[in-house]
Amino acid sequence: MVSERAFNEILLEILKDPDLKVVFEGNPRGFLRQRGIVVPDDVELRVHEDTARLRHIVIPYLEGPPPATVEELEERLARSASFA
């Protein structure tokens, strides 16, 4: 599992270095692997960048039935913060 902190550190690195961002956009799987994060081969990665006039809304994948409450949703989202 990838901690939110670890992913945010990678995100900060990408935001600070435009060349690194290009590398990440071109090969996110390889980029993450170089940083010790292995994404299973059967998981497709797509990189999207928000702009001042464009926002992306991601509907998360959660195994099992839909959560019954907001609290359950938050708990399951916290547990699902992984590529595995």
C-alpha positions in Angstrom: 0.0 0.0 0.0 1.2 3.5 -0.8 0.7 6.0 1.9 -0.9 9.4 1.1 2.3 11.1 2.3 4.5 9.0 0.0 2.3 9.7 -3.0 2.2 13.4 -2.1 6.0 13.5 -2.0 6.1 12.1 -5.5 3.5 14.6 -6.6 5.5 17.4 -5.2 8.6 16.2 -7.0 6.7 16.1 -10.3 5.2 19.6 -9.8 8.6 21.1 -9.1 10.3 19.6 -12.1 8.6 20.0 -15.6 11.0 17.5 -17.2 10.2 14.9 -14.5 6.5 15.5 -15.1 7.0 14.7 -18.8 8.7 11.4 -17.8 5.8 10.6 -15.4 3.2 11.4 -18.0 4.9 9.2 -20.6 5.5 6.2 -18.4 3.8 6.4 -15.0 4.3 2.7 -14.3 8.0 2.9 -14.8 8.3 6.1 -12.9 6.5 4.7 -9.9 8.5 1.4 -10.1 11.8 3.5 -9.9 10.4 4.8 -6.6 9.6 1.4 -5.2 5.9 1.4 -6.0 4.9 -1.6 -8.1 1.6 -1.4 -10.0 0.3 -4.8 -11.1 0.4 -5.4 -14.8 -3.3 -5.9 -15.0 -3.9 -2.4 -13.6 -4.1 0.4 -16.3 -2.8 3.8 -15.3 -4.0 7.1 -16.9 -2.5 10.4 -16.0 -4.7 13.5 -16.1 -3.8 17.0 -15.2 -6.2 19.6 -13.9 -5.9 23.2 -15.2 -7.5 26.5 -14.2 -10.5 25.7 -16.4 -10.6 21.8 -16.3 -11.1 19.6 -13.3 -11.3 15.8 -13.2 -13.7 13.9 -11.0 -12.7 10.4 -10.2 -15.3 7.8 -9.1 -13.3 5.4 -7.0 -13.4 1.6 -7.4 -14.5 -0.1 -4.3 -14.9 -3.9 -4.0 -18.2 -5.2 -2.7 -21.5 -3.5 -2.2 -21.8 0.3 -2.1 -21.0 1.8 1.4 -24.1 2.4 3.5 -22.8 5.7 5.2 -20.4 8.5 4.5 -18.3 7.1 7.4 -18.1 3.7 5.8 -17.2 5.3 2.5 -14.4 7.3 4.1 -13.1 4.2 5.8 -13.1 2.2 2.6 -11.5 5.0 0.6 -8.7 5.2 3.2 -8.1 1.4 2.9 -8.2 1.4 -0.9 -5.4 4.0 -1.4 -3.3 1.3 -3.0 -2.5 0.0 -6.5 -2.5 -3.6 -5.3 
